[in-house]
Amino acid sequence: MSSHKDHSHLEKIKEAIEKSDHLNDHDKSESVKHIEEWILEDKAEGTLYKELMELTSGMKPILAELGLI
């Protein structure tokens, strides 16, 4: 799941964008916003996955008792 990924690659891209001589300030700003959104989405997806896994593990005994698993 993406929450387990190291986000250093996205941070490196973000730094490279900020230092770029090929992009204007507007393009740099927009690009950095996208990178930051990706990092947040990855973290949110990981949180959802973790919570679902915790819920699932708590539900296993109940589902087993009901004969559903």
N, C-alpha and C positions, 0 to 999 in steps of 0.2 A: 504494500500500500504506500501511497506517496508520502505519508507523514513520516515514514522511516527514511526517506531520502535525505541526503545531505544537501542543503540549499546553497552550498558554497559556489556551485557552478552558476547559479542565477545571480549571486552576489558579484561574481567575477564579470559576468556579462553586464550587469548594471554599472559597475565601475568603469568598464571599457566604454560604455555608451557615454557616461559622464565626461570622460577624458577625450572623447573623439573630436577630431578636427574636421571630420566629414559631415557632421550633423549640425544643424542650427539649434538654437536654444529650444525652440518649440518642439522639434522632433526629439531632442534629448528628453525633454520633460514628458512627452507622450510615451516614449519608449520605456522610461523608468517607471511610469505609472503602470504600464502593462506588466512589467517584471514584478513589481510589488503586488499586483493583483494575483499573479500566478503563485507567488509565495503564500499569500493568504489563503487562496483556494486549496493549495496542497495541504496546508495546516488544517483547514476546516474539514477537508475530506478525510484526513487521518483521524481527527477527533470523532467524526461520525462513525468511522470504521471501528475505532476503539470502543465507543459506547455500544454499538451493535454487537460486538463480540462479547462484551460484558453482559449484556442483556441475554444473549444467546446462551452463554454458559450458565446463567442463573435459571434459564428456562428449561435446560436439558433435563434435570430431574423431574420436573413437572410433566414434560412431554413424554418421558420414559414411563412415568407412572400411569399415564393415560394410554400407553401402548402406541404412541404415535411415532416413536423412534426406537 
